[in-house]
Amino acid sequence: MTHLLVVGSGVAGLTAALDADGRPGVEVTLLTKATLESSNTWFAQGGVAVVTSSDDTVGEHVADTLAAGAGLSDDEAVEVLCAEGPEAVQHLIERGVLFDVHDGVLARGLEAAHSHERILHAGGDATGAAIAAALIARLRDSSVEVRENTTAVDLVVERGRVVGVTLLGGERIDADAVVLATGGAGQLYPYTTNPAVATGDGLAMALRAGAVAADLEFYQFHPTSLAAPGNHLVSEAVRGEGAVLIDADGRRFMRAVHPDAELAPRDVVARGIAAQMARQGGRPVRLDATALGAEFLAKRFPTIDAAVRARGFDWGHDPIPVTPAAHYFMGGVRTDLWARTSLPGLFAVGEVACNGLHGANRLASNSLLEGAVYGRRVVDAALDPAGVPDHVFDEEWAEPQVVRLPAGGVLSSRADLQQLMWDAAGLTRDGSGLTAAAAELERWAVPVATDAKSAEDANLRVVAQAVVASALARRESRGGHFRSDFPEPGAGPGVHSTVAADGGQQRA
C-alpha cells in the first residue's frame, strides 16, 4: 500500500487528494491546520482564466501570461497551464462546481492584461468558495482520511528523502510521498487580502528540510483592498466591469501611469496607487464604481457588496477608499513541471510552489487554474514516477544562495515582523532598507513551536529572512519586485533566483 500525504486544503490540495483517491493500492491522508474551508481558495473572489470560446486560443492565453510575467515566466510551465486548463476545468464541473452561465453557455469576464474575455466565475464574486465547497463535498464522500485542525510542524528526512511529517505535540505521520499544498504567506505583511492561516508554513518546512526555494522576492500586492479593517479584497473584476480609480480630488490618475489605466498589470496599478497616496499625504485613493449602479453591483459582486456595506460604505452611490495589500506569492518551493522538489519524496503544488509559471508577476485569475492543473499532475509524479519524464533545470535558474537560520537571538512580535517587511520588502524596496532588514532579522530568533501560533511565527520568521535575502540579491526591478535604487529591468533575459537554508534537515 502506497501512502500519499497531502498538507493543505485549497484547490491544489483538494484536487490532488481526490485524484489520488481510489487508485489501486493507494491510501490518502489530507491534513489541514484549521478547517477545510480555511484556505486562500475559499476567499478567492476572482475567477478561473481558461480558453472556452472559439474566438480565443491557448496561444493567446500563453502570450498574455508570458507578458504579465515580465520576461521570467517559464515557457513550458505556461504552456502546460493553458493547454491543460480546459480539461482541468471540465473536471471541476464534473465534481460539482457550478460556474456562472449566460444564455446557456459559460459566462466569461475580462480582467487586467487579458486579451480576451476568458474569466469564468461562480456565484459572481465567490468563485473560490464555490470551487472549494464542491471539492470538499466530494472529499467528504471519498475514502481520504481527513484531519482538520492538525498542525504539521516539520518534514521528516531520512537518508536524503522526505518520509513524512511531524505534528505539533510530536506525533509523526509516515508517508511514501508528501505533497505540500499549504498556500501563500500574506501574513508576512500587516495589510493582506489573505486569511489568517496564510503564514508560509509549507515553504518554511521545506527550507528547514533542505529544499531549494525560488523567486521569493516576487510578491504581488493587489491594488484594491478596501481601506478598512480586514482589508477585504475588491476584485479586479470590478475594474474590468468599468470602475475607475480617482484621487482625493476626484480625478482619474492611472491614465497618466499606463496606457491601460486601471487595467494595467497589477504591479503597475499597485505602485500607481501607492505613488498617488504619497502625493496626497498617505490618504487612500478611491474606487469609483457608481456608474455601474447599486443594483448591478449587488447582483454581480454579492460578496464584495455585503462586505462594503457592512463597513458603512454605499458604493453604488459613493466611491470607496482602497489601498494595496499583499495578495499572492509568485515564489515558493522550487519544483519542476510535475511538482517535484529538490528533495526526493517531497512535492509542492499551488501557491506554495514555484515552477516559473508566474514569473515576476501573476496574470489575473491564473492561480485557481494552476491549482486545478498541477494538482492533477502531481499525483502522476508522486504515484507513478516512472511514467513522467525527468526534468533538468537550465541556466535560467541561478545557483542557490544560502541563508543562515539562527537558533538564538531576540524574540520579536509578529506585528514587528510584519511592519519590517512592509517597510523594507513591500511595494518598493531599496538596498539600504533591505540590508537593515536582513541585519534585524539576523538578531531575531526563530521561535520554538510550542503551539499553533508559535509554529506560525517560526514559519513567518524563516520565510521573511529568505524573502529579504532574495530581494537584496536581485539588483533590478521586474514585475512585483521594484527597487528604487535599480528602477529598470536588467539587460538580457531574466534569471530565476533560488535560495536554500544553511544547516538544517529535520532528521528522524
N, C-alpha and C positions, 0 to 999 in steps of 0.2 A: 504494500500500500504506500503510495506517494502522498506526503502531506504538504499542501501548499498553504502558507500563512500570509494573509493579506492584512496590512495595517492601514486603516483608513476607510471612510465610508462615503466619499464623494463619487462622482460619476465614474472615475477611473477605477477605484477600488471595487465598487459595486459591480461594474462590468466584468472585471477580472474574476471576481468570485463566482458570478453567475455563469460565465463562460467555462470555468473550470469544473463547476458542479456537474455531476453526472458523468464525467469522463471515466471510463473504466479504470479501476484501481487507484482513484484519486479521492482524497478527503480534503476538505477545505475548511479553514478557520478564518473568520474575519474579526479583527479587533478594532474597536474604536474607543477613544478615551472619554467620550461623552455619549450622547445618544446617536443613533444612526442619522438623525436629521441634522445634527450639528456639523455642518460642513460648508465650505465655500460654495459648493454646488447648490445647496439648498437656497442660499441667499442670492444666487446669480439672477439678475434681472434681464440681462442681455440674452440674446438668442444663440442659435447654432448656425454658423456660416457654412453653407453647403450648396452645391450646384444641384438644383432640382428643376430647372426650366430650360427650354430649348434655345433661349436667347443668351444663355450663359454657358461657359465652358470651364472644365477643370483647369485648362491652361491659363485662363484669366484669373481664376482663384489663386493659382500658383503665383502669377505675376503680382497680384495685389499683396499677397503675403510676403513675397520677397522684397517688394518696395517698402513695406512698413518695417521690415527687419533691418533696414539701413545698412545693407551690404554684409550682414553677418548671419543671415539665415542659411541653414544647410539645405542645399537644393533637394537632396534625396528625401530628407525628413519632410519637407514641404510637399513634395510630390506624393509621398505616401499618404499624408493627411488629406490632401484634396482629392486624390484618386479613390481612396478607400472610404471617404466621407459618406457618399450616398448610401453605400451598403450598411455602414455603421448606423446611420440614421434610420434605415429601414428596420434594423434590429431593435432600435429603441421603440419604434412604433409597434413592432410585434410584441414587445414586452409591456405595452400598455401606455406609452407616452402619447398623449393627445395634443398634437401640435395644432395651432390655430389654422382654420381653413377659411377660404373666401371663394364663393361661387363653386364650391365642391372641390377645390384644389388647395394645396398647401399655400397659405398666405406668406408672402415674402416682404421683408422690410429692408431698408437701406441704413447702413451705418458708415461712419467715417472711414475713408480710404478704401472703400469697396467700389468697384466699377459697375456693379450690378446690384439690384435688389435680390439678395440671396439669403437674408437672415430669417430663419424660422423662429417663431415664438410660440409659447404655450401659456395660456392664461394671461395674454397681453404682456405683462412685465414680470411674470412669475415662472419663467422657463425653467430655471434651475430647480425650483421646488417641484414642478410637475415631473421633471425627469427623475429627481431623487425619489419622490413618492412612488412612482411606478416601479422603479427598480427595487426599492425597499419592500414593496408588496410582494414582488417576485421572490426576493430573498427570504422573506418570512415563510414562503411556501416551499423553499428548497431544502436540501439536506445540509446546507452550510451551517457549521457551528458559529453562532454569532455571540460575541462577548462585548457588551456595551459597558461604558464606564470603567474601562480597563486601560491603564496607562502603561504602555511599553516604554522602558527606560533606556535599554541599550541592546545592540545586536550582540549575539554570541558568535565568536570567531574561533574555529578550531582548525589548526594546520592550514591557515590561509583561506578558509572557506566559511561563509556565514551558514550557521546550522540552527539558528533560532533567535529568540529574544528573551530578555529578562524583563519581568514586570515589576512595578512598584510593590515593595514588600518581599522581593527576592524570588518569586516563582519564575521558573524557566519553562518556556514552550519550545520544544524541538520541532524542526521542520526541514524538509528536503530543499525547499526554496522559500525565500521571504520576499514578498512584494511590498515595497513602500509606496503608499498612495495617500500620504498624510497632508497634502495640500501645501499652502504657502506660509508666509511669515509676516503678515501685515502687522502683527503686534510688535514688530520691531520699532514701530513709529507711533506717536501719540494720536495721529489722525489717520484712520484707515477705514475702508469700507468692509474689511474682513471681520468675521465673527471672532469672539474671544478665543476660540480654540486654535487660531492660526498662529502658532508660536514656533514654527520651523522645526518641529520635532524630528521628522524623518531625516532632514538634511543634517541636523546636529548629530543624530545617531550614526549616520553614515560617515560623517567626518571623524567622529571619535573611533569608529571601527577601522579607519584607514582608507576609506573610499575617496576617489577624486571627485571634486565638485567643479562646476564650470559656470562662467558668465555671471557671477554673483553680484557684480557691480550694476547689473541692469535690473532696476526696479521700476515698474510702471506706476505712475501716480495718476489716478483717474482725475480728469479735470473738474468734474462737477459732483462733489458731495455736498449735501445740504449743510450750510454753516450753522449747525445747531447740534446739541448733544447727541452723540451716536454717529454723526457723520453719515447719515443714511444716503445711499447711492442714488443719484438722479441719473438714470441710464442715458448713455449716449444716443439711444434711440429717440429720446425726446428732442435732441438737436437734429436727428435725422428726419423727424417729422416737421421741423421748421422753427423750433425755438432758437433764440439768439442770445448772445452774451452782451451785456451792456455795463458801462462803468457807472460810477456813483452819480454822474450827471445824466444818465440815460442814453449815452451814445454807444453804438457798436464800436468795438475796438479790434476785433480779430481780423477784419478785412485788411488792416494795415500790417498784420503779422504774417499772414499766409494767404495765397490765392484762394484756398478752400475755406477760409474763415473758420467758422465753428466746426466744420467737418474735416479739418486738417488732422494729421496723425495726433494721437493722444498726447505724446510728449510735447509737441509744439503748442497745443491748446493749453496744457497744464502750465507750461512756462509762460505763455502769453498771459494767462490769468494771474500768475504769481507776480509778473512784472507790473501788471496793471494795479494789483493790490498794493505793491510797493509805492507806486505813484500816488495812490490815494490814502497813504498813511496806514496801510495794513487792513483797511476795511474790505470785506468781501465784495466781489463783483456780483452781478445779479443775472439770473437766467430768466429771460422774458418769454414765457410760453402763452401769454394772454391771447395771442392771435388764434391759437388752437381752440380756445373756448373751454369752459369748465366741463361741459358735458362730454366732449371728446376726450379730455384728459382723464376723467374718471373712468371712462369705458376702456380706453387704450392702455392706461397705466394705473390700474386699480391699486396696486401695492404702493407705488410712489404717492398716488393721490391720498391714500389713507395716512401714510407717514407724514406727508407735508401738512395735511390738515390737523393731524394730532399734535403737531408742533406749532399750531396757531397761524399758519400761512394759508392764504386763499390764492393759489397760483393760477386759477382761472381768470383772476381779475388783477393781480399784482405780481410783479417779478419777485422771485425768491432769491435769497442770498446763497451763493455757492462758493466752495473753495476746493483746491486739490487735496487728495488724500491717497495714501498708499493703497494700491489696488491689486497688482499682480506681479509675481516674481518670475522674470524670464529665466533667471539662473536656477540651478539646482544640482542634484547629484548627476554627474555626467553619465549618460547612457548612449548606447548605440540605437539603431533603428528597431531593435527588438526589446528595448528596455533593459538590456544587460548592463550592469555597472562594472567598475574595475575590480570588484570583489566577486569571485565565484559564489554562486548561491544567492546573491543579492540582486534584486531587480527594483526599478523605480519607474513610476508612471504618473502622468498628470503634472500638476504644478510643482511637486517636489522634484521632478526630473528635469534634465536639460539635455536634449539630443540635438540642439541647434535649431530646432523648428522656428522658434520665435525670433531668433537673432537678437538684435538690440532693442526691439520694440514689438510687442504682440499686436497683430491685427485684431480688431474688434471681433468678438464672438468666435474666435478660433479655439478658445480654451475648452469649452464644453465638448466640442468636436474632438479635440486632442484626447480627452479622457475616454471618449467612446471608441476612437480608432485604436489608440495604443493600449487601452485596457483590454482589447481583444488580442492584439499581437503579443503582449507579454505572456499570455497563457501558453501559446505555442512555444515560446522560447524557454519558459520555465519547465514545461512538462514534456516537450519533445525537442530537446536541444539539437539532436542530430538532423532535424528537419528544417532548421533555419541556417542561413549562411553565416559564415564568420564575418566580422567587421573589423577593419583596421582604421584607426584614427589617422587622418592625414596631417600635413604640415599646418593646416589652418587651426589646429588645436595646440596651443603652446604647452611646453613642459610645466608641470605643476610648480607653483611657488608654495613654500611651506610656511605655515603659521604655527607658532608655539602656543599651546593652551596651558596657561599657568595653573598650577594646583593651588597655590596660595594667593594672598592678596587681600584687598579690602572688599567686603560685600557692598554692593550698590543696590538701590531700589530699581524696580522695573521702570518706574517713571523717569528716573535719572538716565537709564539706558535709552529709553525712547526719545527723550529730548536731545541727548547727544547725537543719536542717529538722525533725527530730523534736522538738526543744525548743521552737521558735518557731512552726512551722506543722504540728504534729501533731494529735492528737485535740482538744486545747484550745489556743486562741490568745488573745492579747490585744494591745492596741495597742502597749504598750511593748516587748514581745518582738518583735513584727513589725517595728517601727521599727528596733530594734537589729539585727535580722537583715538588713533592707534595707541598712543602712549597711555592715554587714560584707561583704555580697555586692558592694557597690559597690567595696570595696577589693580584692576578689579578681579576678584576671584570668580571662578565658576562655582555656583552654589552646589551643595550636596543635595541630591534628590531624596528628600525625606517624605515628601507628599507631592500631590499633583502640581501645586503651584510652584514649589521649588524645582521640580523637574522641568517645568516650562521655562522658568527663569534661567536654569542652566542651559537649556537649548538656545534661548534667545541670546545669551552671552556668547556662546560659541559661534552662532551664525553672524552676530554683529561683527565680531573680530574678522571673520572671513570676508564679509561684505566690504568692510573698510579697507582691508588689505588689497582686495581686488580693485576697488575704486581708486586707490592710491597708485596701483601699478598701471592702470590704463590712462596714459597721458594724451588723451584726445577726448573729444566729445562725439558721441554716437548714440542715436536712439534715446533710450531712457537714461543714459549716463551723460550728464552735462557738467563739464568743468570750466569754470570761468577763466582759469589760467591757461586752458588749452581749448578754446571755444570752437575749433574746427575739427572735422574728422581727419585722421592721419592719412598719409599718402598710401595708395595701393589697397589691396583687398583687406578686409578686416580679419583679425585673428582672434579666435576664442580664447579667453583666459581660463586657466584652471588653477585650483588650489587644493592642498591637502594639509591635514593637521599633523604636526610633528609628534611622534611618540606614542600614538596610542592605538592599540587594538584591544577591545574587550575580549578577554580570553576566558575559557572555562577552566 
